Amino acid sequence: MLRDFARKLYTGTASTPDTSTSRGALSDVQLHLDQPIYGEVEGQPVTIIGQGNMVGFSPVSFCIDSLGENAWLPTSSILITDPRFAPVTVGQGTTRSNTARSRK
């Protein structure tokens, strides 16, 4: 999912003027493996483990989806939504357990 999304995004933009660095080159990469950020790209959960600058798309985030696909995607409120420090898991709730009720 992420690679296809990134491919569409990068091929759909206008080319940048000729510079000493080619479009899409990464610089100033900082990984934060000790405290990943969790977010969503097109409604799918992703883990963000790094950030950097990419010529023509700066700033960017290194995202990994649930299938293990990864891609550098532009960091914007439109592309990466709901950033947080804890993943959302299905089934988490604040309801009381049955064992507490059975003691009465």
ABEGO torsion letter per residue (X at the ends): XAAAAAAAAAAABBBBBBBABBBGBBBGBBBBAABBBBBBBGGBBBBBABBBBBBGAOBBBBBBBAAGBBBBBBBBAAABBGBBABBBBBGBBABBBAAAAAAX
